[in-house]
Amino acid sequence: MKFFIDTANLADIREAQDMGILDGVTTNPSLMAKEGITGKDNVMRHYKQICEIVEGDVSAEVIGTTFDEMVSEGEELAELDENIVVKIPMTRDGVKALKYFSEKGIRTNCTLIFSAGQALLAAKAGASYVSPFVGRLDDISTDGIELIEQIVTIYRNYGYTTEVLAASIRHPMHVIQCAEIGADVMTGPLSVMTALLNHPLTDIGLAKFLADHKKAGTAK
């Protein structure tokens, strides 16, 4: 399973990269705004900075909602760096844009996926990734993990090469559950990744090892 970090924060990206676990980055306009990054030039510059840190794919989202706007923005984003994946919303024009980019050899990530039907359309249109939002479905009392499992099964049934990128990951169990059912990628904040480190028995065991070492060092 690939680990992508869902942020525009350079410090968090560097930390995940330094841990040796990072395979890519996903961003969106909300995450850019959270970091105070506004204006086209600043946003484009920030994407370049991210690509300089990470060796893997970096999803950069279009703002336009029409086919022509998505194509224009997407082509410009794709020119920034070979690792840029153009992030396209699941809309009628978005599906058309997925097909266009697929035929041009430009990789895409279809975002805002909330149903298996949407994921099927995205795969047929040639999306490189689909991003089902696990946490947001859980927020409305719908099983986000079940959706991931449905999509994985459908893609396996028909041999689609589109990768299932589990998005809106909120906690470590989401990561484990997605891994169990075969999601290709998970994307979440640094806090979710570091939470996977934690277990009380690890802490207890380490404390005991250190205490025993200290006793042995002071023994005469």
N, C-alpha and C positions, 0 to 999 in steps of 0.2 A: 504494500500500500504506500502510495506517495503522500507526503505531508506538504501541504501548501499553507502558508500563513496568510490570514485574511486581514490585511492592514496596509496602511500607507506610511506607518511609522518606521523610519530608517533604523532607529536604535533596536526596535523589536526584531526587525528583519536580520540585522547583523547578529543579534544574540542567537536567534534560531539557526543561522548559518554557522556560527561558531560552535554550536552544539553538534554539528555534523548530521543534522536530521532533516534539513530543509531541501525540498525538491522544487519549490516554486512559490509564487506569490499571486494572490488574487486581490484586486482592489475594486473600488466603485466610487462614484462621485461623493457619496456620504462619507466614506473613509478619507478621501482627499480633503473634504471640508473640515473634518474633525481635526486634521493636522494643520489647518489654516492655510491650505494650498488652494489658491484661487487664480483665475485667469489662465487662458490657454497656454501661454508660454511657460508659466510656472508649472502647470500640470505636466506638460510634455517634458520639461527639464527634470521633473521629479521621477517620471517613468524611466528616464535614462539613468538616473542615479540608482534606482532599484535594480535595473538590469546590470549595472556595474558590480553590484553586491552578489547577486544570485546567478547561478549558472543555468538554472532551469527556467521553465515557462513563467511568464508574467502576464496575467490577464489584465487588459486595459479596456475599460468600458466606453462605448460610444454614448453620446448624450442625445443625438438626434433620434427622432421617432419615425421618420419616413425612410423609405428605401434609399432614396438618393442621398439623404443626410448620413445614413449609416454607412453607405459605401464610401462617400467622400471622407468621413472621419476615420473609418476603419483602415482605408488605404494609407492615410497619413500616419496612423498609429503603427501600422505594420512596418513602415519604413524606418521607424525609430531604431529598432533592434531586431535581430533574427529570432529572439526569444519571446517577442511580443505575441500574445494570443488575443485576438479581437473579441471583446465580450459584447454579445448581442442579446437584446431582450426577446423573450418568447412572445412575439406578436406576429400578425400576418406578414407585415413588411419585414419583420425580423427573420422569419423563415425564408423569405425571398433573398434576403441579404446573406443568410447562411449558405444558400445554394450558390450565389454569386461568388462568394469568397472561396468556397470549396473548389469551384471550377478554376479559380485563379491561383490555387495552391496556397492560400492564406488561411492559417489555422484560426479556429473560432471556439468560443465558449458560450453556449446558449444559457443565459441566466434567467432567474425567476421562473423556474420549473416547479410546478405544484401538482402535476398529474402524470400518470404513465403515458397518456395520450399525447401530451405535450412533448415528452421525451422521445416518443416514437417519431413524431413529426420532425423533431430536430435531427435525429439520427438519419432519417431518410433524406433530409436536406444536406447532409454531409458535415454536421457539426463535429468538431474534434473532441469537445467536452460538452456534457450537460451538467447544470448545477441545480439539483433539487434542494430546496431549502428545508432541512430537517427541523431546525429549531422553530421556525415560523409556523410550520404545520403543527408541531407540538403545542404551540401557543394557543391554537384554536381547537384543541382537543382532538386533533387528527394525528394518526401514527406516522411520523415522518420516516422512521426506520422501515416500516412496511412498504412505503413508496420506493425507497432505495432498493429493497429486495425485488419488487415488481419490475423495476427498470433493468436491474442486473439480469433477471430471468429472461425478459423479452429480448434483450440484446444478445444473450447467449443463444436463444432459440433461433435467431436469424443471422447470427454472425456479424452483427454490426461492430465496427471498430471504434465507435464513439465511446470515450471513457466516461464513467460515472463519477462525477466529482461531488461528493456529499458536502453541501454548504450549510451555513448557519449552524455550525457545530457549537454546542453550548457547554458541554462537559465531557469528562473522560469516557463515560459509558457510551456516549454517542460514538466516539472513536472506535471503541472495542466492538460495539454492535455492527457498525459499518464494515469493519474489518472481517467480522465473522461471516457476513453475507456477501462479501466479495466486491465492495466498492473499490474502484481503482484509485481514488484520491479522496482525501479529506482536507477541508480547509477550515481553519479556525484561528482564534487568537493565540498569542504566545502562552497565555495563562492556561489554556487547555493542554497544550503540549507539555508544559512543565508540570502540570498536575499529574501526568502519567508517571512522573518520577516517584510520586509519594506513596508510601505504604508504612503504617505504624510499625510493623515488624522489622522493616528495614532500619528504621530509626532506632528501635530497641536493640537490634542486633549490632549496629554500628557502635552504639553507646557501650554495649557490653565488651566488644572487641577492644575499644579504646581503654576502657577501665581495666581489662585484664592485662593489656600491654603496659599500662602505667604501673600496675602491681608488680609485674615481672621486672620492670625497669628499676624499681626501688627495692626489690628483694636482695638480701645479702646472704 
